[in-house]
Amino acid sequence: AGDAAVVDAAARAPPTEKFRKDYRQPNYWVREVQLDVRIFEGHTMVDSTLFCELNPAMADVGAELHLDGEDLQLRSVEIVPSGGDAGHALTEGGGAQGFRRSADGLIVHGLDASSFGLRVSVTIEPEKNTQLSGLYHSGPMYCTQMEAEGFRRFTYFPDRPDVMSRYTRVRLEADRSKCPVLLGNGNKIEEGVCPNDAERHFAVFQDPFAKPCYLFALVAGDLGCITDRFTTASGRVVDLAVYSEKENVDQLGHAMASLKKAMRWDEERFGLEYDLDVYNVVAVNDFNMGAMENKGLNIFNTALTLARPDTATDDDYERIEGVIGHEYFHNWTGNRVTCRDWFQLTLKEGLTVFRDQEFSGDMGSAAVKRIEEVRLLRARQFPEDGGPMAHPIRPESYIAMDNFYTATVYCKGAEVIRMYQTLLGRDGFRKGMDLYFQRHDGSAVSCDDFRAAMADANGRDLSQFEEWYLQPGTPQVEATGRWDAASGSFSLSLRQKIGAGQAHLPEEKRREKPMLIPVVVGLLDRASGCEVVPSRVLELAKAEETFTFDGLVAEPVPSLLRDFSAPVKLEYPYSDEDLAFLAAYDTDSFNRWEAAQQLGAKLIMSQYDAGSQGLELPAACVDAFRRIVNDRTTQDISLLAYAITLPTESTLLERIQPPVDPFRLHQARVAVRKAIGSALRADFERRYEELSPAPSEALVIDGPNAGKRRLRNACLAYLAAEKDAAALQRCAVQFAEARDRGCMTDKLAA
C-alpha cells in the first residue's frame, strides 16, 4: 500500500455465535509489541510493530496470520527485520507474499519464517468514536477502553486474551498545551519535546510484563492530580497518582487512601506485591464501564472515584474503596494471570469480586458487606437465573461478548469462589491461590486450571464442583429437622431439588445433576439462646443426605446456610417464634439479619393480605426488634441497623403472585414501620440520642462512625414514620446539623 491511505471499506461480518468447545490457539503468538501513537486534532496515527512467533502446535511455516480490525484506515503493512528497522512493504493481494482484507480484519499470507516482525500503520478518528471502545476523546482528554474487543478499533492485532505480549516501547505524542499529561502502561523510560515541533511533546513507556491487548491503555489530556508513595513489603517505593479534571482534584483523596489500603491488604492476605514502579488512576466522565484494570493505569468512571463528605454518603465512600480495591487486585487475578478466552471471564472477575468483597469486609463491617453482597445477588442474579437468559458462570456460547458482563459471571462467580474457601478453609484457599500463581504466572488459563490448583494444593477431588461452572439456574434445597429426645440427637435432612432452578429453560440448556453444596450449620439452645453446636460445614453432594448431631440435652433451633454459604434457595419450616429467636440470638450475623428480614416480610405480607384492617404486632416480633435496638454488646453497629430495617418493596414483590397492587404493598410496609415505631418509640428515641454527635464533634469517615450513623438513621426512620410535629422537628434539626457538619449521609436520611 506504500504511503497512500487506504480506507478499510470491507463489509463487516455479520455476528456469529462462538462456542467454548471450539477454542483453538492462534497460528502465531505476538511476543513483543512496539507502538508509536501520534495524536492530532481530528485524527490519530498509530504505527504498531508486532514481533511474531509461529505456534508449532497449531501451524507450519507459511501459515496465514489473522489480525482483527474495525473502523481503521490502513496506511501500510511491512515485514521488518527482528531489530525493528526498515522493512519491505506488503501489497494487497501481493502474489506469494502480501495481505488481503477480511470482513473483520486483515489476513497476511506467504510468511516464510517462523519468527518475524510486522509493522502496520493506521489512522483512526477518536473524536468520532462514540462507541467509547478503543481510543476516544472525552472532555479534556483522550483515553482508551480495550476490554473486551476494543484493541481492534485501535490497530490491527490478534485481539484475543490468550495472546500475551510484552509492550517494550510505547511512544505517545501529542500537543503540549492541549495534552500536557501523557500516561501509558508500565514505567516511563523517556520523555521530552519533539525535536521537529516544539509545540508537541512525547513520552515513552515500557511494561516488562506480558499482557493481553485488552489491558493496554493510554491517556493524554489536560488533567490535575494528587500524588503519593507506597513502600512495598520488600522495600520498593512505588509512585502513586490519581488524575481527574482539575476542578475535581479536591475529591481524589479517598481514592488514594483506598489504593494504599488495597496494596497493603493484598500483601498481608495473599502475599501479593505490586510489580511496577508507578501506579496511576484516571477518573473519566464518559466511561462505558465502572472501571478498568489496565496494567498500572486504571481508568475509572468519576462516579467511582470522586468523594467529599458534603457530596458523598458513607455508602459512596465504601463503594469507591471497594472498586479501587477491585481494579488493583486485578493486577494479579486478571493481569499477571489472565483468562484463556472470554468464556473464562468469571476466572478473573468472579475471583477478583470475591477478593474485593473480602477486602471491604476487613476494612469496614464484614457482616454488612456480606448482607449487601447477598442482597445484590438476590436482586440481580437470581432473576437472571430465573429468566430466559439464564447461563452458567462460564457460558458455553456467545454472539457478542459485551452481553456477558453479567451478574451471573460476576456475582454468582464470586459466590463460587467463596465456596472454595468454605470447603477448603481459609488456609486451604490460600494454599490453592499460591499454587495457582506458581503454576500460571504470566499465562492465560481456564477455570479448570484454577479448580485444579485448589484441588491439588489441598489433596481434594473437586471434579463434582465443576457443575457450578456448567449449570444455569439457582439450585434449590429443602431442609427438614427431626429431634430425638431419647438419644439427644438432632437429624437434619437436606434434599437437592435437582433441576428445579432450570425448569423454565428449554431442554437443551438444562443440565440436571447433583451439585456439591457446602451448607454451613450451627445449632442454638432455645432456652438460653447460647450456641450448642458451632458452625460446621456440611457437604451436600448427593440428591439427599441426612446429618446427625449428637450429645444434645434439648431440641435446638438450627441456623442454616450460615453466612449464605452457597448461592441457593433453601427452604426450612421455621415458625414465627423461631425467626424471632434467631433474629435476637443467632451468633451468625448474616442469619440474624435474614431472620429479621423474614419476620418483617411476614408482617408486611400479612398486612398486605388484610388490607386496611388494624395491625397487631406479635409479642415475639416486638421483643426481637427491642433486643436488636438495645443491643450494646454487638461491636458491629452497622449490623444492628440492617437487622431493624424492613425488607424493601422490590424484595417483597418476589413473594407475591401476580397481579400485584404496588400502592397497597407500600401502604402495608408503611403501616408495619409505624406500628414498630410506635411500640418501640422510647427505645428508638434513647438509642437515637445516644448515637447523636456532640455539638463540637468532628465528622469522621470510617467504618465505626459509619455504623453509628446507620443505626441512628435507622432509628430516625421509625421515629419519623408518623410524620407528626415531633418527627418533622427531629428531621429538621438533624438536617441543619448535618448541613453545618458537611455530612451528606445524615442530610439525606433527614
N, C-alpha and C positions, 0 to 999 in steps of 0.2 A: 504493500500500500504506500510505501515511501512516506513523504511528509504530508501528503494530502489527507485531509479529514474525511473519514468515511462514516456516514451515519448508519447506525445499526438499525436497519429497517426490516429485518427478518420478521416474519409473522410469529407472534408469540404462541407457544404451545398451549393448547387447552389444558386445564388442570386434569391430572390423572391420579388415581388412587395408588398410594405406595403401601407396601406390606412389609412388616417386620421380618417375615420369613425370607424375603428376597434380598436381604442385606448381602453385599459383596464389597470387598475392599477395592480401592481405586487401582487403575493401572500404574499410576505414578504417585509417589509421595513428593511433597514440596518440603524440602529440608530447611531451606533458608529463604527469606524474603527481604528485599530492599525496596524502599518506596521513596519517591520524590513527589511531594504534593505541593502544588503552587496555586494558591487561592487568589483569584482576581475578581473584580466586580463583574458579576453576571456569569462567570464560568470558572471552573477549576480544572487544572491539568494534573493528571495522575499518571506517573510512569512507574511501573512495577517490574522488578526483576525477580523471577522465580527460579531458584536452583532446584531442579527436579531430579528424582532418582527412580529408576524402574522398580516396580514391585514384582520381583520374580515369582512370587506365589500366585500372581494373577495374570501376568502377561510376559511376552518376549520382546526383545528389541524390535522396534518398528511398530509397536502398538500405538494406537491413537491416544492423544491426551485430550480429555474433555474439560473445558473451562466454562463455568457458569457466568452469565452476564445478562444484565437487564437495563434498559434505558441508558446505554453507553454510546458515545460517539467514538468509534475506533479510529485512531490515527496511524498506528503502525504495530507490526509484530516482527520481532527479530529473534534469531538464535544467537546467543552470546557465549563467549568462552567462560570457563569456570571462574576466571578472575573478574568477570563482570565488565570487561572492556567492550569496545565497539564490536558489533557482530554483523551478521548479514540478514537483510530483510527477507521475510517470507511474504509471498503474494497469495492473494485469494485464488483458490484453485491450485495454483502452484506446481502442477505436474507431480514429480516424485516427492517433493517436499513443499508443504505450504499449509494453508488453513482454509476452512470453509465455515460458513455460518450455519448454526442450527436454530431451531425455534427458541432455545433457551440458552444460547451462548456460542462458543467457538469450539471447533474440533481441529486440533493440529495433527497433521499426518506426515509420514515419511521421516520420523525421528530415528536416526541411525546410531544412537549411542544410548548406553544405559544411564548416563547422567549428563546433564546439560543445563544451560541457563536459557531462560526465555524472557525477553523483555516485551511488555505490552504497554502501549501508550494510549490513553483515552482522555476524552474531555467529558465532564459532567456539569450539570447546572443545579447546584444545591439550592439556589434561591427559588427555583421552580419545583423543588421536591416537597410536595405536600403529603407524601406518604409517611414522612418522618422516619424513613428507613434508609440506611446508607448515610451519606453526608448531606446535611441540610442546614439551612440558616434559620436561627431563632433569636429574635430580639437583637442584642448586641454581640451575638457570637455565631460561629459555625460549630456544629458538633455532630457526632455520629451516633447511630444505633444500628448495630450489625446483627444482633440476635433477632430472629433465628437465621434469616437468609438475606441480610442487608448488604453483605460484603459484595455480592454480585452486582449491586447497584453503585458500587464504588470503583471496581475494576474487574477484569476477567480473572477468575480464580476457581479452583475446585472448592466450592462453598459447601463444605460438609465438616462436621465436628471431628471426624477421625483423622483429618489431615492437619497434623500439628507441626508448626514451623517456628523457627527462631527468626524474629524480626531484628536483624543485626544492624540495620541502618534505616531509620525513617526520618527523612528530611521534610520539614514543614516550613513553608514560606508564605508570607502574607504582608499586607500593607502595615507599616509600623503604627500609624495613627489610628487606623480602624481596628486593628487586631494586635494591640501591644502584648497580649498574653498568648503564648503558644504552648500547648500541652500535648503530650503523647504518652503511649505506654512506656514503662521502663524508666531507665536513668537517662538524664540529659547529658550528652557527651560533647556537645559543641553548640555554640550559638554566636550570632553576630549580624552585622549589617551586610546586605547583599552587595558585593563589590561592583556590580554593574548598575545598581539602582539604590541610591541612598535612602529612598522613601520606603524601601522594603527591608524586612529582616527575616532571619531563619533560625530554626533550632533543629538539632539532630538528636534522636532518641535511640536507645538500644535496650532491648529486652533480652536478657540472656536465657530466659526460659521458653521452651517450645509451648505454643498455644494454638488453638484453632482460630480461624479468622473471625469467628463471631465475637471474640474477645478483643479485637483490635479497636482502638479508639483514638480520636484526636479532637482537640478543642482549640479554636482560635477566636479571640474576641477582646472586647474592652471590659474587663472584669475587675472587681475588688476581691480581696481575700483576707483571711486570717491565717497565721502560721503557728506552728508549734513543733516540738520534737518528742520522739518516743525512743527510749532505750530498751532494746530487746533483752531477753533473758541471757543471751550470750554476750551482751555488751555493745552490740552495733547500734549506732544512732541513725534513726530514720527521720527524715524531714517530712513534716505533715503540712498540708494546706487545704483549706476549704474555700472554694470560689463561688461567687454569685454576682448578680448585678450589684453595682456599687451601693445603691440605696438600701440593699438588704444585708449589708455586712454585719450590722449590729445584731442580726438574728442567727448568726452562724455558730455562736459559742457552744450551744448544746450539742450540735453535730460533732464538733471537735472533741468535746469531752466524751461523747458516746464512742467515738472511734478509738480513743485511747483505752477506754474500759474494755472494748471488744478485743483489742490487741492483747491486753494483759490476760483477759479471761481465757482466750484460746491457748495461750501458753500454759496456763495453770491447769485447765481442764483436759486439754488434749495434747499438750506438748508441742503445739504447732506455732512456729515463729515466722514472722514476716520476712520476706526474702529479697526485697529490693531496698534501694537507698532512699526512695521517695514514695509517698502515697498521697494522691490528690483526689479530692472530691469536688465535683462541679454541680451546682444547682441550676436547672434549666426550666424555664416556664413551660415551653412546648416540648413535652417529652411523652412518648406514647406508652411508656411503661412506668411503674413506680420508681424503679431504679435499675441500674445495670452494672454488673460486677467486672467491667473491663479491667484487665490486669494493670494494677497500680494507678488507674484513672477511672474511678467510679463516676458515673453520671446519674443524677437524681432529679426527679421532679421536685420543684421548690416546695410543694406541699409536704414532702417528707424530709425536708432539710431545715427549713426556717422555723425558729421558735423564739418567743419572748413571753414572759409571764402575762403581760397585759393583752396579748393577742392569741395565745395558745393555752389550751387546757392541760391538766395533768395527763389526760389520755393522749393528747397530741405529743407531749414530751416522751411518753412511754413508747408511742408508735414510732417516733423518729429514732429513738435509741435502738429499737428492735430492728428497723430496716437498715440503719447504718451497720449494725452488727451483722445482719444477714448478708449484705454485699461484701463486707470484709471477710466473713467466714468462707465465702466462695473462693477465696484465694487458694485454699487447699481443696475444698469439696466443690469442684467445678472448673477450676483453673489448672492447678497442678495435676489433678486427676479429673478428666472430663468424660463426657458420655460419647460412646462409640457412634451412635446415630441418634436422631431426635426421638425415636421410640423410647429411648432410655432417659428421657428428660427428668423423670422423677428421681433418677440416681443422684443428680446434682441438686434438684430443687427440693424433693422430699427430705433428703438428708440435711440440707442447709436450713430449711424451715425448722426442722427438729432442733438443730444447733442454736438457731436464734431464739427459739422458744425456751431452751434451757438457759441461755444467757439472760434473757429478760426475766425469767423466774428467779435467777440468782441475784440480779440487780434490784429487783423490787419484790412484789408479792408472788411467790411461786403458786399459791392457791388460786389467786385471781387470774394469773396468766393461764393456768390450766383451764379454769372456767371459761375464759374468753376464747381459748382455742376450741373447746367443745361447742360453745355457742355458735361460733363461726362454722364449724364443721356441720352442725345440725341445720343451720340456716341456709348454707350454700351448697355443701357437698351432698348431704343426704337427699335433698330434692333432685340434684343432678343424677345421683344413683337411682332415684326412683322415676326418672323420666326417660324419654325415648333416646336421649343422647348418652345414656349410661355407658361407661367404658372402664376397663381396668386401669390401674395406675400406670401400667405400661401398655399403651394402646397397641393393637395388632395392625392397624392401618390408619392412614390419614390422607386427606386430599390437600388441605392447607395446614401446615404445621402451626401457624399462629392461632388456630382454633383449639389447640390442645394445651394452652396455658390455662388449665382449668383448676377448679377447687379439688377435683379428684387427684390430679397429678401432684399438686402442692400440698393440700391439707390432709387428704387421706394418705398420700405418700409419706408425710411426716408421721402420721399415726403408725404406719407400717414400720418405719424406722424405730419409733418408740417401743414397739412390741419386741424388737430385737433386744433392747435394753431391759425390758421387763422379763423376758425369758432367760437372758444370759446374766443379768445383774449388771450394775454399773461398771464394775471392774472387768467383767467379761466383755462388755461392749467396747470398753477402751482397748482391750487386747485385740479385738476384731478390727477396730479402726487402725491400730498400729500396724497390723499385718496388711491391711488394705493399702496403706501408703507405702509400706515396704515393698509390696509386690508391684504396685501400679503407678508410682510417682512418675510423671511425665508421659502418661499413656491415656488413651481413650478406651474406655472399658464399658462393660454392661452391668445391669442389675444382678445378673447371675454371678459376676465376679465379686461383687460386694457380698452377696449371700454366702459365697464360698469362703471368703475371708472370715466372716463371722463364724461359720461352721468349723472351719479348720482351726482357728485360734482357740476354740472352746471345746473341741472334740465332740461336736454335736452333729446329728443328722438333721439338717433343716430342709430336706427335699420337699416335705409336705408344705413348708412355709411358702413355697413358690406359688401356691394357689392364691395368695394375696396379690400377686402380680398378674394373675391370669383371669380372675373372676371379676365381672362387674357386679353392681348392686350392693346393698347393705346387708350383711349377714344378720340373721335373727336367731336369738337364743331364748328358750323358755327355761325357767328355773323353778323348782319346787323343793320345799324342805319338809323333813319328817323328824319329829322328836321322839326318842325312845327313852322314857323316864327310867325304865328298869335298868338299862345298861348305861345311862348317862351319855348317850351319843346322839349327835345331830347329823342326819344324812342330807346332803344337797345333791339333787339330780339336775343335770344340765343337758338340754337337748338342742342340737342344731336343727333348725327348720330349713333343711337343705333345699336350696332353690327358691325359697320364699321371696328373697330380695331380688330375684331375677324373673319372677312370674310375668312381669309386664313386658318383657323383651321377646323378640322373635326367637324361635328355637335355635337358629344358627348362632346367636350371640350368647346363649346360655352355656354355662359350664357348672354343672351341679354336682359338686364333690365336697366331702367334709373338709373343713379348714382346721389349721392349728390355731386355736384361740386361747390366749392367756387371760384367764378370769381371776383377778385378784380379789380375795375374800377375807373378811375379818368377822369375828363374832363378838357381840356385846351382851353383857348381862342386863336383863330387863329391869331388875330391881335396883341395882346400884348405878347403872349407866357405864360401868367400867368395861374395858376391853378384856375378854377372856381368851380369845384367840387372835393374836396379831395378824397383820396382813400376810397372806400365803398365796403364792401363785399356783393356781390350778390349771393344768394344761389340758384343754378340751380338744382332743384330736379325733375322736370318733363321733358318730352321729349322736350318740347318747352315752353319758358316763355318770356314775354316782360316786361322790366323795364323802367320806365319813370322818367326823370329828369326835374323838372320844374324851373321856375324863371330865365331863361337864356335870355340874350339880343342878342346873336348872335350864329350862328351854331358852336359848339365846335368840337375839334378833340379828339376822345376818345382814352384813353390809357388803353388797355385791358390786362387782366391777369397779373396785376402788380406783380412784384417780383416772377413771374411764380407761381401763387397761386395754381395751380393744374397741375399734370403731364399729360397734354392733348395736342393734336394738335388743335390749334384754327385758324380759317380762318376768315379774315376780308378784305374787298376790299380797302385796303389803296392805295392811289396814291403815285407816287414818291415824290410829294410835301409834302404829309402827313408824309412820312417817314423822309424826310429831316427836317421837322418841329419838329418831335418827337426826332430825333437824337440831335437836337440843344437845345430844350427847355423842354423836358419831365422832370418832377420832380421825377419820379421813376427811380432809377439808372439802374435797370435791363432793363426796357423798352427803356431807352435811348440807351443802348448798343444794344439791339435787333433791334431797328430801324436802327442803323448804320450798323449792320450786314446785314440786309435785303437790304439796299441800296447798300452796297458793293457787295453782291451776285448778285443783278440785273445788276450792271455794268459789273461784270465778265462774267455772262451768256450772256449778250448782246454782249460782245467782243468775247466770245466763238462761238456764232452763226455767227458773222460777219467774223470770220477768221482773215486774215492778213490786213483787211481794217483798216484805221485810226480810232482812238478813240477820240471822243469829249465828254468831261465831262459835264453833265448838270450843269447849274449855281447853282441850288438849292443844288446839291450834294457838289459842291466845297465850297459853303457858309457854309453848315453844318459841313464839316470837318474843315474849318477855325475857326469856332466858338469853336469847341472842342479843337483844338490845342492851341488857345489863351484864353481858359477859365482859369482865375486865381481866380475865386471865389469858385469853387468846391474844398472842402477840401481834398476829396479822389482822389489823383492824379493817383492812380492805375486805377481807373475807366476810366479816360481820355485815358490812354494807351490802355486799352482794347477796348474803343469805336472807336479808329482810326485804330485798327488792322483789316485787311481784314479777312473774313472767310477763314478757311483752305481748302485745296483741298479735304480732306476727307469729310468735311461738304458739300462742293459743289457737290460732287459725288451723294449725296442723291437726288439732284434736277434734275439730268439728266437721261433721259430714255436711257437704253442701246440700241446700243453699245456706249461706252464712249471712246473718244480719250484722254488719260491722258496727253500726251505731249501738245496737243492743249489747254487743260484746264490749264496746268501750264503756257503756254505762255500767255493765256488770263489774268491770275491773275498777272503775271509779268508786262504786259502792263498796267493794271489798276494802279498798285502800282507806276510804272514810271510816269504815267500821273498825279496822285495825288501829287507825289513828286515834279514834275516839276511845277505844278500850285501853290503849296504852299511852294516852296523852301525857300523863305525868312522867312516865318512863322516857318518852321521846324528848320532852322538854328538858329533863335533867341531863340526859346524855348530850343533847344539842348544846346546852350552856357549858357543859364540861369540856366540849371539844372546840368551843369558840376561841379564836385567838385573842390574846391580850391587846389592849389599845396600841401599845408600842412594839408589839411582836413583829419581827421581820418576816417577810414572806420567804419560805424555803421550798425549793422544788426538789424533792427526793421522795423515795418510797414511803417512809414512815409518815411524813407530813401529807402526802397524797392520800394515804389511808385515813388520816384524821378528817380531811376534807370530804372524802367519800362518805364516811359514816355520818358526819354532821349533815351533809346534804341529803342523805337518805332519810334521816330523821326529819329534816325540813319538809321533804315531800309529803310525809304523813301529816305533819302539823299543819301544812297548808292545804290539805285536801278539802277542808270545809269551806275554804275561801271566805272566812269571816274577817271581821275587822282586825282581830289579833293576828291572824295568819298574814294578812296583807301588810300589817305593820312590821312583822318579823322579817318578811321578804324585803321590804323597803330598806330596813336597817342593814340587812346583810348586803344588799346591792350597793348601798352607799359606802359601806365599809370596804367591800371588795374593790370598788372603783378607786377609792383612796389608796388601797394597798397595791393596786395593779394586778389583781388576781382574776383572770378570765374564768377559771373554774367556778369560783363562788358567784361571780356575776351571772353566768348562765344558769346556775342552779336556782338563784333567787328569781 
